[in-house]
Structures are given as C-alpha cells and as structure tokens.
Amino acid sequence: MTPVVAGAVAGLLASVGVLVVVARLRARRISLDMRLAPYLRPQRTSSALLLRAPSSGGAAATLERLAAPVMHDAVRLVARLGSPTADLRRRLARAGRHETVEQFRAGQVVWGALGLTVGLALALLLVAIRGTSPVVVVVLVALCAAAGVLGRDWMLGREVAQREGRMLQEMPTIAELLALAVGAGEGATGALERVVRSTHGELSAELERTLADARAGAPLTTALDGLADRTGLPALARFAEGVAVAVERGTPLAEVLRAQAQDVREEVRRELMETGGRKEVAMMVPVVFLILPVTVAFAVFPSLLVLRVGL
C-alpha cells in the first residue's frame, strides 16, 4: 500500500469517527419536542389487559378479543367485592406504585384465575384419590379463587407497611440533615433540594415529589400538605405540618426539625419496646409446650424407673 493510499484511508477513517462522535452528541441533545412530549402525549388511563384487541389477525388476537368481555366482567365483580376505589387509590399511592386502580384490579383477576386453576387441580386430585363430594370440591375451588384475589390485596397492604416502615426509619436522619442545612443558612426549599440530592430512599423520593410540586407552581406549604396526605404515617404528617407552620410563621425551622427528629426516635424506641414485649409473650409458647414437658419427662422418668424396679 502506497503512502498516498494509506493517508487517504486514515483520513477517511478519521472523518468517519468524527462524524460518528458529532452524530452521537447531537442525538443526546434534548430538543423542545422531547421536553414537551411528556406533557402533550395522552396518558393511558386503563389497564393494558382491558384494551381492545388489535386489528391484525391471528390466533392471539382472536383469543384476546374473546377474553376481553370476560375480563371486563371479572374486573367489575372484583371492584364490587373488593376494596373501595378511593381507598385502593390511596393505598397504591402509599405503596409508591404508579399503576392505576384498573391495572391493579386486572392483576387481582389474574391472581384469582391462578387460584382457580390451583383449586381445580386440587379438586381433581381429591376426587381421584378419595372420591370427595361435589360440595366440598366446589367450596375448595371457590376458596382458592378468593384466596388469589385477596392475596393480591394482602400483598399490597404488606408493601404499604414495609415502605412506611422504611420511611419512618429514614425520617430522623432526613430531619437532622435538613436542620443542618437550615442552620448553615439555606432556606426551606434549598435545604430540601440539598437533602434530596445527597440521600436515597423512600422518604427522599417523596421529598423529591414534593419539590416537583413546588417547582410546578404550588406553594411549599401546599406541597408539604400533599406529602402528609400521600402517606399514612402520623409522624410524617406531623413533620410536614411542623415544617409548613414554621415556613408560614417564620419560626426557627432548625429547632422544629430537631424536635421532630427526636419525637420520631422516641416513637421508634417505644414501638420497639412494644414489639419486644409481644415477642416475649410469644416466646413463652415453645417454652411452656415444648421445653417444659421434655424437662419434666427427663426429671420424672428416672424416678418412675426406680419405683418400678423396687416393686
């Protein structure tokens, strides 16, 4: 390869590399259309399982078209028998889930169908082995289906309890950091922004959502009231109310935050002591019903053996 050809190939490769880098940088630039798209694009308000089947043919499309009315009726039945819509929407917000009520109802229907399948399998097994009566079989299938529907609701309640427990554990640290930021000269909004940037967790996510509401035009006190409404923790509601009152009346915010952190620590310590008391009572069950009978048997058996030998 001559030097001229080698130079031409090197120049071509360098030009291609520069063009690739420039195209990549231009592709990463956020345009005005991309910024406005989340606010102008219509959002889905119903479950994807309830959407109308696509117009394209095929066995899957036909099956979806046939199952859609059944899914609609099942969702209506679960909505009538399950939790109220307002309560379910609040629990979804407390769990930090972004799905709608319709999507959750559709998930309950799917769980119920799985429970129904398990119930049918158990019923067939019982009929084949023991010849169980039809009434027992029907009751078993109905209980399995109801367990599937209620299991989904129970899982949501467990998620709510776990998330709020994590938020309660994070709250004293967040309050102390806010107090430090306010004591260093930051305002309420600036302190919240600094803490949100430097921390991670469930409470930080809720504070970030509160800041987003404040940036959208809502007053900070209103955004804090929304934070209190989205959660079911009385301590967090008192925290948001105390910060809102301090911002409105101009009282020392650092003192309020430190007092809130101390109150939460005392509440967590009190709950820990109560939990320990309940566990102490529960620990007496194996001691009384398992360990104590074995101990008595080991103590009495030699005496019984000696008495039997003496006789």
GUDODO-880975 format. One record per residue (C-alpha): residue number from 1; y, z, x; residue in one letter. Coordinates in nm, 3 decimals. Example, Ala and Ser with C-alpha at 12.3 -4.5 7.8 and 13.67 -1.06 7.14 Angstrom:
# GUDODO-880975
[1; [-0.450; 0.780; 1.230]; A]
[2; [-0.106; 0.714; 1.367]; S]
This chain:
# GUDODO-880975
[1; [0.000; 0.000; 0.000]; M]
[2; [0.331; -0.110; 0.145]; T]
[3; [0.621; 0.133; 0.175]; P]
[4; [0.815; -0.059; -0.091]; V]
[5; [0.534; -0.027; -0.348]; V]
[6; [0.481; 0.339; -0.259]; A]
[7; [0.851; 0.407; -0.305]; G]
[8; [0.856; 0.226; -0.640]; A]
[9; [0.554; 0.425; -0.766]; V]
[10; [0.710; 0.753; -0.650]; A]
[11; [1.039; 0.667; -0.819]; G]
[12; [0.858; 0.572; -1.140]; L]
[13; [0.664; 0.899; -1.144]; L]
[14; [0.980; 1.098; -1.076]; A]
[15; [1.161; 0.919; -1.359]; S]
[16; [0.876; 0.984; -1.599]; V]
[17; [0.873; 1.352; -1.501]; G]
[18; [1.249; 1.384; -1.557]; V]
[19; [1.220; 1.212; -1.895]; L]
[20; [0.936; 1.447; -1.999]; V]
[21; [1.141; 1.753; -1.900]; V]
[22; [1.451; 1.627; -2.082]; V]
[23; [1.248; 1.543; -2.396]; A]
[24; [1.087; 1.887; -2.387]; R]
[25; [1.424; 2.060; -2.357]; L]
[26; [1.568; 1.855; -2.642]; R]
[27; [1.266; 1.932; -2.860]; A]
[28; [1.318; 2.307; -2.808]; R]
[29; [1.680; 2.287; -2.920]; R]
[30; [1.722; 2.422; -3.275]; I]
[31; [1.908; 2.177; -3.496]; S]
[32; [2.117; 2.252; -3.803]; L]
[33; [1.841; 2.120; -4.030]; D]
[34; [1.590; 2.358; -3.877]; M]
[35; [1.829; 2.651; -3.926]; R]
[36; [1.888; 2.567; -4.292]; L]
[37; [1.528; 2.473; -4.377]; A]
[38; [1.403; 2.832; -4.450]; P]
[39; [1.688; 2.882; -4.699]; Y]
[40; [1.659; 2.544; -4.875]; L]
[41; [1.283; 2.490; -4.883]; R]
[42; [1.130; 2.612; -5.214]; P]
[43; [0.904; 2.909; -5.161]; Q]
[44; [0.561; 2.936; -5.319]; R]
[45; [0.559; 3.197; -5.596]; T]
[46; [0.193; 3.191; -5.698]; S]
[47; [-0.141; 3.226; -5.528]; S]
[48; [-0.283; 2.930; -5.343]; A]
[49; [-0.608; 2.983; -5.534]; L]
[50; [-0.424; 2.914; -5.860]; L]
[51; [-0.267; 2.585; -5.757]; L]
[52; [-0.361; 2.265; -5.930]; R]
[53; [-0.624; 2.060; -5.753]; A]
[54; [-0.504; 1.760; -5.550]; P]
[55; [-0.526; 1.415; -5.700]; S]
[56; [-0.769; 1.292; -5.436]; S]
[57; [-1.129; 1.262; -5.548]; G]
[58; [-1.437; 1.421; -5.407]; G]
[59; [-1.679; 1.700; -5.490]; A]
[60; [-1.448; 1.973; -5.357]; A]
[61; [-1.154; 1.855; -5.567]; A]
[62; [-1.372; 1.836; -5.877]; T]
[63; [-1.506; 2.186; -5.815]; L]
[64; [-1.153; 2.324; -5.771]; E]
[65; [-1.039; 2.152; -6.091]; R]
[66; [-1.328; 2.306; -6.282]; L]
[67; [-1.279; 2.654; -6.133]; A]
[68; [-0.901; 2.670; -6.188]; A]
[69; [-0.915; 2.773; -6.560]; P]
[70; [-1.179; 3.035; -6.482]; V]
[71; [-0.961; 3.172; -6.200]; M]
[72; [-0.657; 3.188; -6.431]; H]
[73; [-0.852; 3.381; -6.695]; D]
[74; [-1.000; 3.616; -6.434]; A]
[75; [-0.656; 3.688; -6.288]; V]
[76; [-0.520; 3.767; -6.636]; R]
[77; [-0.814; 4.001; -6.701]; L]
[78; [-0.763; 4.183; -6.370]; V]
[79; [-0.389; 4.210; -6.442]; A]
[80; [-0.461; 4.375; -6.779]; R]
[81; [-0.722; 4.615; -6.645]; L]
[82; [-0.571; 4.689; -6.304]; G]
[83; [-0.252; 4.849; -6.181]; S]
[84; [0.081; 4.757; -6.342]; P]
[85; [0.266; 4.468; -6.181]; T]
[86; [0.571; 4.674; -6.079]; A]
[87; [0.356; 4.945; -5.921]; D]
[88; [0.143; 4.688; -5.739]; L]
[89; [0.452; 4.507; -5.607]; R]
[90; [0.588; 4.836; -5.475]; R]
[91; [0.258; 4.923; -5.308]; R]
[92; [0.244; 4.582; -5.141]; L]
[93; [0.594; 4.642; -5.003]; A]
[94; [0.493; 4.989; -4.884]; R]
[95; [0.189; 4.841; -4.710]; A]
[96; [0.411; 4.587; -4.530]; G]
[97; [0.223; 4.290; -4.676]; R]
[98; [0.407; 3.969; -4.760]; H]
[99; [0.167; 3.837; -5.021]; E]
[100; [0.270; 3.816; -5.385]; T]
[101; [0.117; 4.002; -5.677]; V]
[102; [-0.061; 3.684; -5.791]; E]
[103; [-0.219; 3.637; -5.449]; Q]
[104; [-0.340; 3.997; -5.449]; F]
[105; [-0.485; 3.955; -5.799]; R]
[106; [-0.666; 3.642; -5.683]; A]
[107; [-0.808; 3.841; -5.392]; G]
[108; [-0.929; 4.103; -5.638]; Q]
[109; [-1.105; 3.831; -5.836]; V]
[110; [-1.277; 3.709; -5.518]; V]
[111; [-1.386; 4.064; -5.432]; W]
[112; [-1.514; 4.105; -5.788]; G]
[113; [-1.713; 3.782; -5.758]; A]
[114; [-1.867; 3.907; -5.434]; L]
[115; [-1.955; 4.237; -5.601]; G]
[116; [-2.105; 4.047; -5.894]; L]
[117; [-2.320; 3.845; -5.653]; T]
[118; [-2.443; 4.161; -5.480]; V]
[119; [-2.515; 4.319; -5.818]; G]
[120; [-2.716; 4.018; -5.931]; L]
[121; [-2.919; 4.025; -5.610]; A]
[122; [-2.994; 4.396; -5.651]; L]
[123; [-3.079; 4.347; -6.018]; A]
[124; [-3.325; 4.067; -5.942]; L]
[125; [-3.480; 4.281; -5.669]; L]
[126; [-3.523; 4.578; -5.904]; L]
[127; [-3.670; 4.359; -6.179]; V]
[128; [-3.915; 4.201; -5.935]; A]
[129; [-4.027; 4.533; -5.783]; I]
[130; [-4.005; 4.793; -6.058]; R]
[131; [-3.953; 4.598; -6.379]; G]
[132; [-3.625; 4.769; -6.467]; T]
[133; [-3.495; 4.745; -6.824]; S]
[134; [-3.225; 4.484; -6.904]; P]
[135; [-2.971; 4.753; -6.998]; V]
[136; [-2.989; 4.910; -6.653]; V]
[137; [-2.963; 4.567; -6.493]; V]
[138; [-2.651; 4.477; -6.692]; V]
[139; [-2.489; 4.812; -6.613]; V]
[140; [-2.568; 4.771; -6.242]; L]
[141; [-2.415; 4.421; -6.231]; V]
[142; [-2.103; 4.538; -6.418]; A]
[143; [-2.061; 4.837; -6.186]; L]
[144; [-2.092; 4.618; -5.876]; C]
[145; [-1.830; 4.375; -6.008]; A]
[146; [-1.594; 4.661; -6.098]; A]
[147; [-1.654; 4.817; -5.755]; A]
[148; [-1.549; 4.491; -5.591]; G]
[149; [-1.225; 4.474; -5.792]; V]
[150; [-1.143; 4.842; -5.741]; L]
[151; [-1.243; 4.825; -5.375]; G]
[152; [-0.966; 4.578; -5.308]; R]
[153; [-0.717; 4.814; -5.474]; D]
[154; [-0.856; 5.110; -5.279]; W]
[155; [-0.818; 4.921; -4.953]; M]
[156; [-0.452; 4.857; -5.038]; L]
[157; [-0.397; 5.228; -5.101]; G]
[158; [-0.561; 5.310; -4.770]; R]
[159; [-0.337; 5.060; -4.589]; E]
[160; [-0.032; 5.222; -4.751]; V]
[161; [-0.141; 5.571; -4.642]; A]
[162; [-0.217; 5.461; -4.285]; Q]
[163; [0.110; 5.271; -4.248]; R]
[164; [0.318; 5.557; -4.383]; E]
[165; [0.134; 5.798; -4.156]; G]
[166; [0.227; 5.585; -3.854]; R]
[167; [0.589; 5.568; -3.974]; M]
[168; [0.600; 5.947; -4.008]; L]
[169; [0.471; 5.987; -3.653]; Q]
[170; [0.730; 5.740; -3.519]; E]
[171; [1.024; 5.886; -3.708]; M]
[172; [1.113; 6.184; -3.479]; P]
[173; [1.123; 5.959; -3.173]; T]
[174; [1.330; 5.696; -3.353]; I]
[175; [1.573; 5.963; -3.476]; A]
[176; [1.612; 6.109; -3.126]; E]
[177; [1.679; 5.764; -2.979]; L]
[178; [1.937; 5.697; -3.250]; L]
[179; [2.101; 6.031; -3.174]; A]
[180; [2.117; 5.945; -2.803]; L]
[181; [2.268; 5.604; -2.876]; A]
[182; [2.527; 5.751; -3.113]; V]
[183; [2.610; 6.027; -2.866]; G]
[184; [2.667; 5.760; -2.599]; A]
[185; [2.939; 5.601; -2.813]; G]
[186; [2.751; 5.346; -3.021]; E]
[187; [2.824; 5.301; -3.387]; G]
[188; [2.559; 5.333; -3.655]; A]
[189; [2.484; 4.960; -3.665]; T]
[190; [2.492; 4.925; -3.288]; G]
[191; [2.259; 5.223; -3.245]; A]
[192; [2.013; 5.074; -3.492]; L]
[193; [2.020; 4.739; -3.310]; E]
[194; [1.963; 4.905; -2.973]; R]
[195; [1.670; 5.113; -3.100]; V]
[196; [1.511; 4.814; -3.276]; V]
[197; [1.530; 4.609; -2.955]; R]
[198; [1.373; 4.880; -2.741]; S]
[199; [1.097; 5.005; -2.971]; T]
[200; [0.796; 4.862; -3.152]; H]
[201; [0.613; 4.992; -3.456]; G]
[202; [0.613; 5.009; -3.833]; E]
[203; [0.937; 5.205; -3.859]; L]
[204; [1.108; 4.970; -3.615]; S]
[205; [1.006; 4.676; -3.835]; A]
[206; [1.156; 4.848; -4.140]; E]
[207; [1.477; 4.920; -3.950]; L]
[208; [1.489; 4.556; -3.841]; E]
[209; [1.464; 4.452; -4.205]; R]
[210; [1.744; 4.697; -4.288]; T]
[211; [1.962; 4.540; -4.018]; L]
[212; [1.882; 4.195; -4.157]; A]
[213; [2.005; 4.309; -4.498]; D]
[214; [2.320; 4.446; -4.338]; A]
[215; [2.382; 4.120; -4.148]; R]
[216; [2.331; 3.927; -4.473]; A]
[217; [2.639; 4.096; -4.617]; G]
[218; [2.511; 4.418; -4.773]; A]
[219; [2.685; 4.742; -4.672]; P]
[220; [2.490; 4.957; -4.430]; L]
[221; [2.461; 5.237; -4.687]; T]
[222; [2.311; 4.995; -4.941]; T]
[223; [2.067; 4.862; -4.680]; A]
[224; [1.962; 5.220; -4.599]; L]
[225; [1.910; 5.289; -4.968]; D]
[226; [1.683; 4.983; -4.976]; G]
[227; [1.488; 5.130; -4.683]; L]
[228; [1.437; 5.451; -4.881]; A]
[229; [1.325; 5.255; -5.189]; D]
[230; [1.071; 5.043; -4.997]; R]
[231; [0.883; 5.344; -4.861]; T]
[232; [0.713; 5.633; -5.032]; G]
[233; [0.787; 5.894; -4.766]; L]
[234; [1.024; 6.173; -4.876]; P]
[235; [1.112; 6.243; -4.512]; A]
[236; [1.218; 5.882; -4.455]; L]
[237; [1.413; 5.883; -4.781]; A]
[238; [1.598; 6.197; -4.667]; R]
[239; [1.658; 6.033; -4.328]; F]
[240; [1.811; 5.721; -4.484]; A]
[241; [2.017; 5.927; -4.727]; E]
[242; [2.145; 6.153; -4.449]; G]
[243; [2.248; 5.858; -4.232]; V]
[244; [2.418; 5.689; -4.530]; A]
[245; [2.612; 6.005; -4.618]; V]
[246; [2.713; 6.055; -4.254]; A]
[247; [2.840; 5.697; -4.233]; V]
[248; [3.032; 5.724; -4.562]; E]
[249; [3.197; 6.063; -4.496]; R]
[250; [3.239; 6.037; -4.120]; G]
[251; [3.036; 6.346; -4.035]; T]
[252; [2.881; 6.372; -3.684]; P]
[253; [2.588; 6.134; -3.701]; L]
[254; [2.412; 6.265; -3.389]; A]
[255; [2.383; 6.615; -3.537]; E]
[256; [2.239; 6.472; -3.860]; V]
[257; [1.982; 6.265; -3.671]; L]
[258; [1.867; 6.557; -3.456]; R]
[259; [1.833; 6.776; -3.765]; A]
[260; [1.631; 6.503; -3.936]; Q]
[261; [1.402; 6.473; -3.634]; A]
[262; [1.346; 6.850; -3.627]; Q]
[263; [1.270; 6.855; -4.001]; D]
[264; [1.012; 6.577; -3.961]; V]
[265; [0.845; 6.759; -3.671]; R]
[266; [0.823; 7.075; -3.879]; E]
[267; [0.676; 6.882; -4.170]; E]
[268; [0.417; 6.713; -3.947]; V]
[269; [0.325; 7.052; -3.798]; R]
[270; [0.290; 7.204; -4.145]; R]
[271; [0.070; 6.917; -4.264]; E]
[272; [-0.143; 6.954; -3.951]; L]
[273; [-0.192; 7.324; -4.022]; M]
[274; [-0.287; 7.249; -4.384]; E]
[275; [-0.533; 6.983; -4.270]; T]
[276; [-0.682; 7.226; -4.022]; G]
[277; [-0.726; 7.483; -4.300]; G]
[278; [-0.905; 7.235; -4.520]; R]
[279; [-1.128; 7.123; -4.233]; K]
[280; [-1.212; 7.485; -4.157]; E]
[281; [-1.345; 7.533; -4.509]; V]
[282; [-1.540; 7.205; -4.485]; A]
[283; [-1.691; 7.316; -4.154]; M]
[284; [-1.844; 7.618; -4.330]; M]
[285; [-2.075; 7.389; -4.531]; V]
[286; [-2.309; 7.289; -4.243]; P]
[287; [-2.290; 7.642; -4.103]; V]
[288; [-2.399; 7.804; -4.430]; V]
[289; [-2.650; 7.547; -4.549]; F]
[290; [-2.798; 7.424; -4.216]; L]
[291; [-2.741; 7.656; -3.922]; I]
[292; [-2.771; 7.988; -4.105]; L]
[293; [-3.108; 7.912; -4.273]; P]
[294; [-3.253; 7.797; -3.941]; V]
[295; [-3.129; 8.114; -3.771]; T]
[296; [-3.276; 8.334; -4.043]; V]
[297; [-3.608; 8.146; -4.021]; A]
[298; [-3.625; 8.196; -3.644]; F]
[299; [-3.545; 8.566; -3.688]; A]
[300; [-3.788; 8.634; -3.974]; V]
[301; [-4.084; 8.416; -3.871]; F]
[302; [-4.198; 8.636; -3.573]; P]
[303; [-4.186; 8.947; -3.792]; S]
[304; [-4.393; 8.775; -4.061]; L]
[305; [-4.641; 8.662; -3.798]; L]
[306; [-4.673; 9.018; -3.658]; V]
[307; [-4.723; 9.163; -4.007]; L]
[308; [-4.990; 8.902; -4.083]; R]
[309; [-5.173; 8.982; -3.758]; V]
[310; [-5.156; 9.356; -3.831]; G]
[311; [-5.310; 9.303; -4.169]; L]
